């Protein structure tokens, strides 16, 4: 308790464990190795702020998505299909 009182940031690290990433040694910049029909994108929300996202199309469009580039995935976001946003929390990884 004495060290926590002196260093409150240590308590934050141990409560949230946001310095750990799991699974270990996974390359989160290449989500297609972990999840089918997925691509890594970056969105600029405001000047100086960039958010990394994974865009996953449903399995019903999986055959259509095979071998497509980033442009195809961006156009798929703009079509009439609904978009579900999943916020992963404080883990520091997607």
C-alpha positions in Angstrom: 0.0 0.0 0.0 2.8 2.4 0.7 4.2 2.1 -2.8 0.8 2.6 -4.3 0.4 5.8 -2.3 3.8 7.0 -3.6 3.3 5.8 -7.2 -0.5 5.8 -8.2 0.4 5.1 -11.8 1.7 1.7 -10.7 -1.7 0.8 -9.4 -3.3 1.8 -12.7 -0.9 -0.5 -14.6 -1.7 -3.5 -12.5 -5.4 -3.0 -12.4 -5.9 -2.5 -16.2 -2.8 -4.4 -17.5 -2.9 -2.3 -20.6 0.8 -2.9 -21.2 0.2 -6.6 -22.1 -0.9 -7.8 -25.4 -2.5 -11.2 -26.1 -2.0 -13.4 -28.0 1.7 -13.0 -27.7 3.7 -12.4 -30.9 0.6 -11.7 -33.0 1.0 -9.1 -35.7 -2.1 -7.0 -35.3 -1.2 -5.0 -38.4 -2.1 -8.1 -40.5 -5.6 -9.1 -39.2 -6.2 -11.4 -42.2 -3.9 -13.9 -40.5 -6.2 -13.9 -37.4 -9.7 -13.2 -38.8 -11.1 -14.0 -42.3 -12.3 -11.2 -44.6 -10.5 -8.5 -42.5 -8.3 -5.6 -43.4 -6.4 -3.1 -41.3 -7.3 0.6 -41.9 -6.5 3.9 -40.3 -9.0 6.7 -40.0 -8.1 10.4 -39.3 -10.8 11.6 -36.9 -9.4 15.1 -36.5 -6.1 16.7 -37.3 -3.3 14.8 -35.5 -5.6 12.0 -34.4 -5.5 8.7 -36.3 -7.5 5.6 -35.2 -6.6 2.1 -36.3 -9.5 -0.1 -37.2 -10.2 -3.6 -38.6 -12.9 -3.8 -41.2 -14.4 -7.3 -41.4 -17.0 -8.1 -44.0 -19.6 -10.8 -43.2 -19.0 -14.4 -44.3 -21.7 -14.0 -46.9 -19.4 -11.6 -48.8 -16.3 -13.6 -48.0 -15.9 -15.0 -51.5 -16.3 -11.6 -53.0 -13.7 -10.1 -50.6 -10.9 -12.6 -51.4 -7.9 -10.9 -52.9 -9.4 -7.4 -52.8 -7.4 -4.3 -51.8 -8.1 -1.5 -49.3 -10.1 0.4 -51.8 -12.7 -2.4 -52.1 -13.1 -2.5 -48.4 -13.5 1.3 -48.2 -16.2 1.1 -50.8 -17.9 -1.7 -48.9 -18.2 0.6 -45.9 -20.1 3.1 -48.1 -22.7 0.7 -49.4 -26.2 0.4 -47.9 -25.3 -2.4 -45.5 -25.4 -1.7 -41.8 -22.1 -1.2 -39.9 -21.5 -2.6 -36.4 -18.9 -0.9 -34.3 -17.2 -3.0 -31.7 -15.1 -1.1 -29.1 -12.5 -3.5 -27.6 -11.7 -1.7 -24.4 -8.4 -0.7 -22.8 -6.2 -3.6 -23.9 -4.1 -1.5 -26.3 -4.5 -3.9 -29.2 -7.3 -4.7 -31.6 
